[in-house]
Amino acid sequence: MYGTQRPQSDSAMQKRTHGNARGGCTILLRNELESGTPQRQRCTYWLHYAEGSAMPPLLLSLVFARLPPAARGPMPFFVRLVVRGIAGKVLGSYVNPQISLHLEQ
C-alpha cells in the first residue's frame, strides 16, 4: 500500500550501496578501483567533468533546440517570434560556443 513502507536507516542504505549512500555509478568506483590509485582519480575526474562541466551546455542545447518547433503549435504570433528569437540568441551566444569549447580540448 502506498505510504506504508518504512524508510531505511543510513546503515541499511550504506550496506545496500556498498558503503556509499549515493549509489549510482559510484558503486563502480567502490568495487573496481582502489582508493588513491591513479585510475580511480582519473575516473573521478571524468565523472565530475561530465556531470559538472559538459552536461549543462548539452542539456541547454536540448531544451533550446526544442523551443522553436514547439512554437509552431497554437500560440500567439508575437510570442512565437519572441520564443524563436530568444532560443536562437541563447544557442548562438552561449550554448554552441560552450559545446565547441569542450569539444576542442
DAZI-V189183 format. One record per residue. N is the residue number from 1. RES is the residue in three letters. SS is DSSP state (alpha for helix, beta for strand, coil for the rest). NEAR is the number of other ideal C-beta (glycine too) atoms within 8 Angstrom. Layout:
N_RES_SS_NEAR ; N_RES_SS_NEAR
This chain:
1_MET_coil_3 ; 2_TYR_coil_3 ; 3_GLY_coil_4 ; 4_THR_coil_4 ; 5_GLN_coil_4 ; 6_ARG_coil_3 ; 7_PRO_coil_4 ; 8_GLN_coil_7 ; 9_SER_coil_6 ; 10_ASP_alpha_7 ; 11_SER_alpha_6 ; 12_ALA_alpha_8 ; 13_MET_alpha_10 ; 14_GLN_alpha_11 ; 15_LYS_alpha_8 ; 16_ARG_alpha_8 ; 17_THR_coil_11 ; 18_HIS_coil_9 ; 19_GLY_coil_6 ; 20_ASN_coil_11 ; 21_ALA_coil_7 ; 22_ARG_coil_6 ; 23_GLY_coil_8 ; 24_GLY_coil_5 ; 25_CYS_coil_6 ; 26_THR_alpha_10 ; 27_ILE_alpha_11 ; 28_LEU_alpha_9 ; 29_LEU_alpha_13 ; 30_ARG_alpha_9 ; 31_ASN_alpha_6 ; 32_GLU_alpha_5 ; 33_LEU_coil_9 ; 34_GLU_coil_5 ; 35_SER_coil_5 ; 36_GLY_coil_5 ; 37_THR_coil_8 ; 38_PRO_alpha_5 ; 39_GLN_alpha_7 ; 40_ARG_alpha_12 ; 41_GLN_alpha_9 ; 42_ARG_alpha_8 ; 43_CYS_alpha_11 ; 44_THR_alpha_9 ; 45_TYR_alpha_8 ; 46_TRP_alpha_8 ; 47_LEU_alpha_11 ; 48_HIS_alpha_8 ; 49_TYR_alpha_9 ; 50_ALA_alpha_9 ; 51_GLU_alpha_7 ; 52_GLY_alpha_8 ; 53_SER_alpha_7 ; 54_ALA_alpha_10 ; 55_MET_alpha_9 ; 56_PRO_alpha_8 ; 57_PRO_alpha_12 ; 58_LEU_alpha_9 ; 59_LEU_alpha_8 ; 60_LEU_alpha_11 ; 61_SER_alpha_12 ; 62_LEU_alpha_8 ; 63_VAL_alpha_8 ; 64_PHE_alpha_11 ; 65_ALA_alpha_9 ; 66_ARG_alpha_8 ; 67_LEU_alpha_12 ; 68_PRO_alpha_11 ; 69_PRO_alpha_6 ; 70_ALA_alpha_8 ; 71_ALA_coil_11 ; 72_ARG_coil_6 ; 73_GLY_coil_5 ; 74_PRO_coil_2 ; 75_MET_coil_8 ; 76_PRO_coil_5 ; 77_PHE_alpha_6 ; 78_PHE_alpha_6 ; 79_VAL_alpha_9 ; 80_ARG_alpha_11 ; 81_LEU_alpha_8 ; 82_VAL_alpha_8 ; 83_VAL_alpha_13 ; 84_ARG_alpha_11 ; 85_GLY_alpha_8 ; 86_ILE_alpha_9 ; 87_ALA_alpha_12 ; 88_GLY_alpha_9 ; 89_LYS_alpha_8 ; 90_VAL_alpha_11 ; 91_LEU_alpha_12 ; 92_GLY_alpha_7 ; 93_SER_alpha_6 ; 94_TYR_alpha_9 ; 95_VAL_alpha_12 ; 96_ASN_alpha_9 ; 97_PRO_alpha_8 ; 98_GLN_alpha_9 ; 99_ILE_alpha_11 ; 100_SER_alpha_8 ; 101_LEU_alpha_8 ; 102_HIS_alpha_10 ; 103_LEU_alpha_6 ; 104_GLU_alpha_5 ; 105_GLN_coil_4
